[in-house]
Amino acid sequence: SIDRCIANNVNFGAATLILTTIDALGGFYKGLIEKKVNRKKKLLVRMGGSRANPPKKIYTIKGVKYEESSSRDVFVNFIKNYMRDFFEEVQKGTRKKRAVEILYSHFRNGLVHEGGPKIGTGVYRNYSPELFKSYPKQKIFMAINLLSFRDRFVKALYDYEKDLFDIKNQPERLKRWRDRFNYLKTIKF
């Protein structure tokens, strides 16, 4: 369906499909679940990995340790591991930001919640390998090349699938995947 959108010049539709799939895959990658803790709903992920700062609060559910997370965190984490190009810094006004921050706040949130990217961003199509660029005269600090974005996304899908079945890391990845899958099965519509 992404290629259908591109073929029919529905660029925002194609970008939205890619971004929402990254959102969903980020949830599976980190094992995002939602639980009530002290009568408040919290987004949690299974603890694991190395980090400089330990989590502030640890929740134990059925003998498994979890920490708080957010949909932004799992999105950024998936990008960090499978689409590293977005960790490049871009100039936004007088300061620099990582492209992944703009991808989440301006593209993902803009397209999903408002129907278009937020001010200062855009989508274009070009057969060059560049992923994004800026147009200072038009006050656009980041425009995504949809064709390169699609190609990198397809590679990320392939790499994630390969990692999911990597024997060395398989137990932990599948536990996280199953956490998310089992959580999604409990949602009633």
C-alpha positions in Angstrom: 0.0 0.0 0.0 3.0 2.4 0.5 3.9 1.9 -3.2 0.3 2.4 -4.2 0.2 5.7 -2.4 3.5 6.8 -4.0 2.3 5.7 -7.5 -0.9 7.8 -7.0 1.0 10.9 -5.6 -0.5 10.4 -2.1 2.8 11.4 -0.5 1.4 12.2 3.0 -0.5 8.9 3.0 2.7 6.9 2.2 4.6 8.8 4.8 1.9 8.2 7.4 1.8 4.5 6.6 5.6 4.3 7.1 5.5 6.3 10.4 2.6 4.4 11.9 4.3 1.1 11.1 7.5 2.3 12.7 5.3 3.2 15.8 3.8 -0.3 15.8 7.2 -2.0 15.3 8.7 0.1 18.1 6.1 -1.3 20.4 7.0 -4.8 19.4 10.7 -4.1 19.5 10.6 -2.9 23.1 7.6 -5.0 24.2 5.4 -2.0 25.1 2.5 -2.9 27.4 0.0 -0.8 29.4 -0.8 -1.7 33.0 -2.7 0.0 35.8 -0.3 1.0 38.6 -1.9 2.7 41.6 -5.1 3.3 39.6 -3.1 5.1 36.8 -2.4 3.6 33.4 1.3 3.4 32.6 3.2 2.4 29.5 5.9 -0.2 30.5 8.7 -2.1 28.8 10.6 -5.1 30.0 13.9 -4.0 31.6 17.1 -4.8 29.8 20.1 -3.5 28.0 22.9 -1.3 29.3 22.5 2.4 30.1 24.3 5.1 32.0 21.3 5.9 34.3 19.1 3.2 35.8 15.3 3.7 35.7 13.8 5.8 38.4 11.0 3.3 39.1 10.9 -0.5 38.6 7.7 -2.4 38.4 7.6 -6.2 39.0 4.7 -7.9 37.3 4.4 -11.7 37.5 8.1 -11.9 38.4 9.2 -9.8 35.4 10.8 -6.3 35.9 9.5 -3.4 33.9 10.2 0.3 33.6 8.2 3.2 32.4 8.3 4.2 28.7 6.3 6.2 26.2 5.3 5.8 22.5 7.9 8.4 21.7 10.6 6.3 23.4 9.8 3.1 21.5 9.6 5.0 18.2 13.0 6.6 18.7 14.5 3.4 19.9 13.4 1.5 16.8 14.8 4.3 14.6 18.0 4.3 16.6 18.5 0.6 16.0 17.3 0.3 12.4 17.3 3.7 10.7 20.5 5.3 12.0 20.5 8.1 9.4 17.9 9.9 11.5 20.4 10.4 14.3 22.1 13.0 12.2 21.7 16.5 13.6 19.8 19.2 11.6 19.7 22.9 12.2 16.3 24.1 13.5 16.3 27.8 14.0 19.2 28.7 16.2 19.7 25.2 17.6 20.5 21.7 16.4 18.2 18.8 16.9 18.5 15.1 15.9 16.5 14.4 12.8 14.6 11.6 14.7 13.2 14.2 17.1 11.8 16.2 14.2 10.6 13.0 12.5 8.6 12.1 15.6 7.3 15.5 16.6 6.7 17.2 13.2 6.1 14.2 10.9 4.7 11.4 13.0 2.6 13.6 15.2 1.7 16.1 12.5 0.6 13.5 9.9 -1.2 11.2 12.4 -2.9 13.9 14.5 -3.2 16.9 12.2 -3.2 15.4 8.6 0.0 17.0 7.6 3.6 17.7 8.7 4.0 20.6 11.1 5.4 24.0 10.0 8.9 23.9 8.8 8.8 20.4 7.4 7.7 18.7 4.2 7.8 15.7 2.0 9.3 15.6 -1.5 10.1 12.9 -4.0 13.5 12.5 -5.7 15.4 9.6 -7.1 18.6 10.7 -5.3 19.8 8.7 -2.3 19.6 11.6 0.1 17.1 11.0 2.9 16.3 14.6 3.8 17.4 18.2 3.2 16.5 21.7 4.1 15.3 24.7 2.1 16.2 27.8 4.1 14.7 30.3 1.7 11.3 28.5 2.1 11.9 28.3 5.9 11.8 24.5 5.7 14.4 23.0 8.0 13.7 19.4 7.2 12.0 17.8 4.1 12.0 14.0 3.7 12.7 12.4 0.4 9.9 9.9 0.4 11.5 7.4 -2.0 14.7 7.2 0.1 12.6 7.0 3.3 10.6 4.1 1.8 13.8 2.3 0.8 15.4 2.7 4.2 12.1 1.6 5.9 12.0 -1.6 3.8 15.6 -2.3 4.8 14.7 -1.7 8.5 11.8 -4.2 8.2 14.2 -6.8 6.7 16.9 -6.1 9.4 14.3 -6.3 12.3 12.9 -9.6 11.0 16.4 -11.0 10.7 17.2 -9.8 14.2 14.0 -11.3 15.6 15.2 -14.7 14.6 18.9 -14.3 15.4 19.6 -17.3 17.6 22.0 -15.4 19.9 19.5 -12.7 20.8 16.3 -14.5 20.0 15.1 -15.3 23.6 15.0 -11.7 24.8 13.6 -10.3 21.5 10.9 -12.9 21.3 10.0 -12.2 25.0 9.5 -8.6 24.2 7.6 -9.4 21.0 5.3 -11.8 23.0 4.8 -9.2 25.7 3.4 -6.7 23.1 1.4 -9.4 21.2 -0.2 -10.8 24.4 -1.0 -7.2 25.6 -2.7 -6.4 22.2 -4.8 -9.6 22.4 -6.4 -8.3 25.7 -7.7 -5.1 24.2 -11.4 -5.1 23.7 -13.0 -2.9 21.0 
